[in-house]
Amino acid sequence: MLSFRATHSTDPEAARLLAAYFAERVSGWQGQDTTYQPKPADFSRGALLVAEKDGEAIGVGGIRPVAGHGMEVKHLYVAPEGRGTGAGRALLRELERRAVSLGAHRMVLDTNADLESANRLYRAEGYQSVEPFNDNPNATNWFAKDLPATWVLVHGACTYPSIFDGWRGPLTAMGAAEILAPDLQAGADPATLTTAGQAAQVRAALDAARHPVVLVGWSMGGLVALTVADHPAVAGLVLLEPSVPAPLLDPDRRIVTPGPGLLDPETTYGPADDGQPRRPESAWARDERKNGVDVPALPASTRALVVWGPEFPDRGQRVAELIGAEELELGASHVDMVLDGATREAVLAAWRREG
């Protein structure tokens, strides 16, 4: 079985495969009146993957950001013993998935016309010839491919999907090909709605997504998103002050028996003056959150970012540490995590790893 492991260029297996890549390029170089010039890439702001089959490292490849062009594929290589197995194609597709999780919506690469199998692979995978975007002396062909992504936006307990309406324009400008905002109460009796029922709405959106998904959840929606974040469609996860999962709750908390009922949003959370409509919340699902909702471990390939502010500091660093996420602390209020334009841009810039 083929698997992929994120690593760095000093990893012994990665270093061995990269050395073999450069040695093969030097020995097979056919450029007239020129010599191949090895130029190891810096993947510190991208990703470097080792492909492993049955525990044996057989391939390597990485991506790095290129200003104005998205992410660039570099040093894609499969050892002779792994060729003809589809490993190169699978590695390229996994690199595309990682690029989406890094906020890229376009992939570029360069290669040499003498590498016929590589050129065939890139064209078969939808890469189109473009004008040179660099001055690489080893390259004769330049390619690019759009990387469509689906963003799935998950609202909070008493709100509607429309609370994320302000995100649609910026996400479209970022290259989002599809934006889905499931209604966690759709088709359900809110009085008997459980956390599993809410999660089913998100899972249905993930099943329907046409592209790799960046899953965004706010408040209660963040916890619900986290319960399905191991879905194979999810390439990235952004949690905006999520409700706290079970492992981080007070071990001495009082456990109640969840039952049907509705909670008035103003009585439960206080009056809101942000202009957003509110609706009653399921008492059943809220009791489950207070009792503790367990969440799965995130796949190693899924990038995650946890964002929090001064209103709910307990929903920040500890959650990030629990799931192995990147951290972003902002000065915004809880509701401004979704409504404030400057906060939204700070979150999206962090997702794109700008600054």
HUJOMO-V925070 format. One record per backbone hydrogen bond with DSSP energy under -0.5 kcal/mol. CO is the residue of the C=O (numbers start at 1). NH is the residue of the N-H. Records with the same first field share a line. If there is no record, write none. Layout:
# HUJOMO-V925070
CO: NH ; NH
This chain:
# HUJOMO-V925070
1: 54
3: 52
5: 50
7: 48
8: 11
11: 15
12: 16
13: 17
14: 18
15: 19
16: 20
17: 21
18: 22
19: 23
20: 24
21: 25
22: 26
23: 27
24: 28
26: 29
31: 34
36: 38
41: 43
43: 46
47: 63
48: 7
49: 61
50: 5
51: 58 ; 59
52: 3 ; 54
53: 56
56: 53 ; 58
58: 79
59: 51
60: 77
61: 49
62: 74
63: 47
64: 72
66: 69 ; 70
70: 66
71: 108
72: 64
74: 62
75: 77
77: 60
79: 82 ; 83
80: 83
82: 85 ; 87
86: 90
87: 91
88: 92
89: 93
90: 94
91: 95
92: 96
93: 97
94: 98
95: 99
96: 100
97: 101
98: 102
99: 102 ; 104
100: 103
105: 147
106: 71
107: 145
108: 73
109: 143
111: 140 ; 141
112: 115
114: 116
115: 119
116: 120
117: 121
118: 122
119: 123
120: 124
121: 125
122: 127
123: 126
128: 144
136: 139
141: 111
142: 130
143: 109
144: 128
145: 107
146: 148
148: 212
149: 177 ; 178
150: 152 ; 214
151: 153 ; 180
152: 216
153: 155
154: 218
156: 159
158: 279
160: 163
161: 164
162: 165
164: 167 ; 168
165: 168 ; 169
166: 170
167: 171
168: 172
169: 173
170: 174
171: 176
172: 175
175: 149
178: 151
180: 153
182: 155 ; 184
183: 186
185: 188
188: 190
189: 192 ; 193
190: 193
191: 261
193: 285
194: 198
195: 199
196: 200
197: 201
198: 201 ; 202
199: 203
200: 204
201: 205
202: 206
203: 207
204: 208
205: 209
212: 150
213: 215 ; 235 ; 236
214: 152 ; 216
215: 238
216: 154
217: 240
218: 221
219: 222 ; 223 ; 243
220: 224
221: 225
222: 226
223: 227
224: 228
225: 228
226: 229
228: 231
231: 234
233: 213 ; 235
235: 303
236: 215
237: 305
238: 217 ; 240
239: 241 ; 307
240: 219
245: 248
246: 249
250: 253
256: 258
261: 283 ; 284
263: 281
264: 268
265: 269 ; 270
266: 270
281: 263
282: 286
283: 287
284: 288
285: 289
286: 290
287: 291
288: 292
292: 294
293: 246
299: 302
301: 303
303: 237
304: 326
305: 239
306: 328
307: 241
308: 330
309: 312
310: 313
312: 315
313: 316
316: 320
317: 321
318: 322
319: 323
320: 324 ; 325
326: 306
328: 308 ; 330
332: 311
333: 337
334: 337
335: 338 ; 339
336: 340
340: 344
341: 345
342: 346
343: 347
344: 348
345: 349
346: 350
347: 351
348: 352
349: 354
350: 353
